[in-house]
């Protein structure tokens, strides 16, 4: 048991070193990187697509798409005219700093302003791996239930922004936004919460404005 704990600590330590290197590189190049996490089907890719469509004429954008297999999401985002690098983990349930480091080599960072990193769909593992990003976003869709902040506090404690997505479905669901916000803020008082629907467009402008604010901070 002691050996296993030591190995896990060593893995975490190496990841942190690589994440710091990734962050220094991004800072040096003036690229704002955001790590999107959430369950499969929560709407991470759709939110990236919506933001890319609104921002691609103003900012130079790149996307890292993390998946266990296939390039389905990468192909979706690529249709919007931005460079996408697909990272297949081959079964691992999260991206790590090393995989992101390899992906960064595929971009011309001197000609990039904004980098989206879509993590593997999971509410557990991604919370433990810093990638070197500037901000982390958790996307939670209403069909998943309003108890997730209580059940997965580590993930909610980890992120800077919570996006409650698919709010157009609220009339059909037993989902309390108030309960979710209360539980989320209890574990992370600094958390900002946005409510969105990629179907109706509600909240997308706020999502885009948040991104622009973050880009301006890195570009100072």
N, C-alpha and C positions, 0 to 999 in steps of 0.2 A: 504493500500500500504506500509506503514511504517513497519507493522508487517511482511509482506512478505519479504521485503528487509533484515530485521533483521534475519529471519529464514535462508535465503540464505547465509548471512554472517556467521552465526553460523555453517552451514553445511561445508562451505569452510574452516573455522578455524579448525574444528575437523579433516577434511581431511588432512590439512597441518600437524597437530600434528602427525597423524598416518603415513603420508608419511615420516616424519623425523625419526620416529621410524623404519620404514622399511629400510630406507637408512642407519641408524646406524647399524642395524643388518647385512645388506649386506656388509658394510664396514668391520665390525668386522670379518666376515667369508671370506672376500676376494673374493666376488662374484660380477662380473660385470653384471649389469642388464640394458637391453635396451628395451625401450617401442616403439613398432611399431604401428603407427597409419595410417589411410588412409581409403578411401571409400571401400565398399564391391567390391570385384573383382579387386582391384588394384594390387594384387600380393603379399600381405604380407606373406601369408602362403608359397607360392612358394619360396620367398626369404629366409625365415627361413629354408625351406627344403634344398635349395642349400647350405646355410652356414653350416648347420648341417652335411651334407654329407662330406664337405671339412674339418671340424674341429673336428669331433667327436672322431678321433683317437689321437688327440693332447690335447683336453680339455674335461672336464666333463661338460656336457650341460644339462640344464633343460628348459622346455618350459611351460609357462602359456598361455592357449588358451581362450580368452574371446569371447563369442558369446551370442546372445540373446537366442538362442535355438540350439539344436543338438550338437553332438560331431564329426561332419564330419571333421573339420580341425584338431582336436586332434588326430583322428584316422590316418589321413594322415601323420602327423609329427611323431606319435608314431611308424610307420613302419620303421623309420630310426634308431631305437634302442636307443632312449633317453626317459627319463621320462617326461611325459606330464601330466599336471593337467588342466582339463577342468573347466572353470568357466562360468556357464550360468547365465546371469543377469536377466532372466525372463521378459525382456521387456525394461530394462534400457539401454540407448544408449551409455554407456561407462563403463569402469572399474573404481573403486575408490580405495583409499589406503586400506580401510577395506577389500575389496574383495581380494586384492593382499596379504594382511597380512594373511588371511585365507589360501590362496594358498601356501604361503611360508612354512607354518607348515607341508605341505605334502612332502617337500623336505628334504634331508639330506644336509644341507647347508655346512657342513664341507667337503663334497665331491662334491662340485660344483665350477666351474670356471666361467661359463657363463649362464645367465638366459635371455631367450627371453620372453617378455611379448607382446603377440599379442592382441591389444585392439579391442574393438567392431568396426566394420566398420562404420565410421562416420567422417565427416570433421569439426564438430562443437564441440559437447559435450566433447570429450576426451581432447581437448585443455585446459580445465579449471580444470582438476584434476591431480595433482601431485601424482604419485604412489610410489615415493621413488627411482625411477630409476636413473642411472647415466647419461644416454643419451637418447634423444628422436629422433625417426626417422619418417619422413613422407614419405609414399610411394604414389606416384601419377602416374597413368598409362596414357599413351598418349591418349587413347580414351575418357578420361574425359574432355579434352580440356585444352588449355594453359592459360585460364583466371582465374584459381583457386587461384593464389596468390593474385590477386586483389580482388576477391570475398570473400576469407576466410583468411584475413590477420592475425587474431589471431592465427590460427593454424600454419601458416608459421613462425610467430614470436616466437612460442613456441619451435620449434624443433632445433636440432643441425645438422641434416643431412637430405637432401632432395634426395630421390631416384626417378628419372624419369624412370619408368619401362615400359616395352613393346615397347622399341624403335625400334624393328623389324617392327612395324606397321607404322612407320613414313611415308614411301612412299605412304601409302594409306590414310593418314589423313591430314587435314589442321591444323597442329599443329606446332607452332614455339617454339622450345626449347629456343631460344634467348629471346623471349618475356617472357616466364615463368621465366627464370633465372633473367632477369632484374627486373620483378615485385617482385620476391621472395627476391632478395638482397636489394631491396628498403625498404622492411619492416624488413629485418633481414640481415644486412651486414656481420654477422659472419657465415652465413649459408654455409655449404659445400654441393656441388651438385655432385651426381653420376648419370650416365646414364647406365641402365641395360636392359637386355633381358634374362629372365629365359628360353626362348625357344632356343635362339642361344648361350647363355652363355656369351654374351658380357657384360663386366662390373662386372661380378660376382667376379672375382679375386680382383678387387678394393674394393668391398663390404666386402669380407673376410679379406683383409688386414686392412681395417678400424677397423673391430671388434677386430682383434689381437692387434692393437695399443692400443685400449681402454682397453682391458684385461690387457695388460702389465702395464698400468698406475695404475690400481686398485691393481695389484699383487705386486707392489713395496714394 
